[in-house]
Amino acid sequence: FTAASTIKIPIMVSVFKELSEPTPQAAAELMELMIEQSKNDPADLLMETYLSPTLGPLIVTDVMQEIGLENTFLAGHFYIGAPLLERFITPANSRTDYSTDPDTYNQTTTADMGMLLEDIYQCAQNGGGTFGALLPDEISQNECQTMITYLTRNKIAVLLQAGLPDGTRFGHKHGWITEADGLMHAIFDVGVVYSPGGDYIICVAMYHPVQLIFDSANLLTANISTAVYNYFNITN
């Protein structure tokens, strides 16, 4: 799938990997704008400042591959006219049985995003998981808790969040874009739900080759979110 703004989670992880604690105030402010308000310019500036002046997207991709996410990549910056730095072939976009016409600049899968969120969650909870095993000296439990905080401040009241009871702690990143034909074809929403019956990761991606109608996709995503929440929180 086209990752759209969900690719900002890998950017966040990659930047934290390079930062020393405490997090510089300038980086924290850019992170807030990128995650909480889904701004693109701060995402570019974070990569240019803390990863590489020109090759930041490829560093993000390298980090994702380092932790085992082989279908997730960022091949260019967000700004209009940004060059495609590399063309990536992945197991997911090599499939011939199904196509979602993914963007050549940024791609991921629900499985990859789910695993990445689980990595952040486990690291935030106890310093464990993939980050604890592979990046113990580069991403701390405190930094993972900060990542979760940023994600919980992304409040949009639609998609997955719309299907959760009021007051549910929910950290997520959503993404959708208008394509060159002026229509929307894909929506992505991925997150961590903290519920009385158990915490869980949920990732929903939708694609339509002609046009994805937001109201219909929003309702379906919210209903899926409600169903999963109820599964973990069965009441008599």
NORRAPE-V839378 format. One record per residue. N is the residue number from 1. PHI is phi in radians with two decimals (999 if undefined). NEAR is the number of other C-alpha atoms within 10 Angstrom. D_FIRST is the distance of its C-alpha to the first C-alpha in whole Angstrom. Layout:
N_PHI_NEAR_D_FIRST, N_PHI_NEAR_D_FIRST
This chain:
1_999_23_0, 2_-1.11_26_4, 3_-1.29_28_6, 4_0.88_22_9, 5_-1.34_23_12, 6_-1.16_24_11, 7_-1.15_22_11, 8_-1.23_24_15, 9_-1.17_22_15, 10_-1.01_21_15, 11_-1.09_27_17, 12_-1.01_20_20, 13_-1.07_20_20, 14_-1.13_25_21, 15_-1.19_24_23, 16_-1.06_24_25, 17_-1.06_20_25, 18_-1.58_12_27, 19_-1.40_16_29, 20_-1.69_13_33, 21_-1.49_12_34, 22_-1.29_9_35, 23_-1.09_12_32, 24_-0.98_10_33, 25_-1.01_9_33, 26_-1.09_9_32, 27_-1.17_17_29, 28_-1.08_16_29, 29_-1.14_11_29, 30_-1.15_18_26, 31_-1.10_25_24, 32_-1.05_20_25, 33_-1.14_17_24, 34_-1.21_25_20, 35_-1.54_27_20, 36_-1.31_19_22, 37_-1.97_13_22, 38_1.01_19_18, 39_-1.35_17_20, 40_-1.49_16_19, 41_-1.02_14_22, 42_-1.09_19_23, 43_-1.11_24_20, 44_-1.08_22_21, 45_-1.16_19_25, 46_-1.06_23_24, 47_-1.15_23_22, 48_-1.17_16_25, 49_-1.48_13_28, 50_-1.93_16_27, 51_-1.95_22_25, 52_-2.90_14_26, 53_-1.01_12_27, 54_-2.25_14_25, 55_-1.98_15_23, 56_-0.91_26_21, 57_-1.00_27_17, 58_-1.24_20_18, 59_-1.19_19_20, 60_-1.00_26_17, 61_-1.07_22_16, 62_-1.06_18_19, 63_-1.12_19_19, 64_-1.09_22_16, 65_-1.19_14_17, 66_-1.08_12_20, 67_-1.70_16_20, 68_1.68_14_18, 69_-1.69_19_14, 70_-1.41_18_13, 71_-1.85_23_10, 72_-1.95_28_10, 73_-2.64_29_11, 74_-2.26_31_12, 75_-1.87_24_14, 76_-3.05_22_16, 77_-1.31_25_18, 78_-1.47_20_17, 79_-1.09_11_20, 80_-1.07_6_21, 81_1.53_8_21, 82_-1.07_11_20, 83_-1.24_12_20, 84_-1.36_13_18, 85_-1.38_16_19, 86_-2.86_14_18, 87_-1.78_12_15, 88_-1.80_16_13, 89_-1.90_12_13, 90_-2.17_14_12, 91_-1.00_8_12, 92_-1.22_16_9, 93_-1.43_19_8, 94_-1.61_10_12, 95_-1.11_9_12, 96_-1.88_7_14, 97_-1.51_5_14, 98_-2.76_9_11, 99_-2.41_13_9, 100_-1.96_14_6, 101_0.84_14_7, 102_-1.23_16_5, 103_-1.10_15_8, 104_-1.24_17_10, 105_-1.54_22_11, 106_-2.69_24_9, 107_-2.50_22_6, 108_-2.82_24_6, 109_-2.31_21_6, 110_-1.10_19_8, 111_-1.12_15_11, 112_-1.08_17_11, 113_-1.14_26_11, 114_-1.10_19_14, 115_-1.16_17_16, 116_-1.14_22_16, 117_-1.13_24_17, 118_-1.12_19_19, 119_-1.04_20_21, 120_-1.11_28_21, 121_-1.07_24_23, 122_-1.10_19_25, 123_-1.09_24_26, 124_-1.17_21_27, 125_-1.28_14_29, 126_-2.54_13_31, 127_1.32_22_30, 128_-1.77_18_29, 129_1.32_18_25, 130_-1.06_18_24, 131_-1.09_24_25, 132_-1.11_19_28, 133_-1.43_12_28, 134_-1.77_13_27, 135_-2.26_14_27, 136_-1.10_16_30, 137_-1.77_10_32, 138_-2.07_16_29, 139_-2.26_24_27, 140_-1.65_21_30, 141_-1.05_20_30, 142_-1.07_16_31, 143_-1.17_23_28, 144_-1.15_23_25, 145_-1.11_19_27, 146_-1.16_17_27, 147_-1.03_22_23, 148_-1.06_20_23, 149_-1.05_16_26, 150_-1.02_21_24, 151_-1.13_20_21, 152_-1.28_19_24, 153_-1.51_17_25, 154_-1.48_21_21, 155_-1.92_15_23, 156_-2.18_14_21, 157_1.07_12_23, 158_-2.33_16_20, 159_0.96_25_17, 160_-1.05_29_18, 161_-1.11_24_21, 162_-1.15_17_22, 163_-1.62_21_23, 164_-1.81_24_25, 165_-1.06_11_28, 166_-0.96_9_30, 167_1.57_6_30, 168_-1.18_12_28, 169_-1.29_15_27, 170_-2.53_23_23, 171_-1.89_23_21, 172_-2.70_28_17, 173_-2.44_26_15, 174_-1.98_26_13, 175_-2.85_18_11, 176_-2.74_19_11, 177_-2.46_16_12, 178_-1.57_10_14, 179_-1.39_12_14, 180_-1.07_7_16, 181_-1.45_9_18, 182_1.45_9_18, 183_-2.02_13_16, 184_-1.69_19_13, 185_-2.08_22_10, 186_-2.56_27_8, 187_-2.36_26_9, 188_-2.32_25_8, 189_-2.54_24_12, 190_-2.36_23_13, 191_-2.90_25_16, 192_-2.00_23_20, 193_-1.88_22_22, 194_-1.81_15_26, 195_-2.24_17_28, 196_-1.00_10_32, 197_-1.50_13_31, 198_2.38_10_28, 199_-1.48_15_25, 200_-2.68_18_22, 201_-1.76_20_18, 202_-2.38_22_16, 203_-2.35_22_12, 204_-2.23_22_11, 205_-2.26_19_8, 206_-2.30_16_9, 207_-2.54_19_8, 208_-2.39_13_11, 209_-1.18_11_12, 210_-1.66_10_15, 211_-2.90_14_15, 212_-1.70_16_14, 213_-1.39_14_17, 214_-1.03_15_17, 215_-1.03_11_20, 216_-1.20_10_19, 217_-1.14_17_15, 218_-1.09_17_17, 219_-1.11_16_20, 220_-1.12_17_18, 221_-1.09_25_16, 222_-1.10_21_20, 223_-1.16_17_21, 224_-1.08_18_19, 225_-1.05_22_20, 226_-1.11_17_23, 227_-1.08_14_23, 228_-1.19_16_22, 229_-1.04_23_24, 230_-1.13_14_27, 231_-1.06_11_27, 232_-1.45_14_27, 233_-2.33_13_30, 234_-1.20_8_32, 235_-2.08_7_35, 236_-1.40_3_38
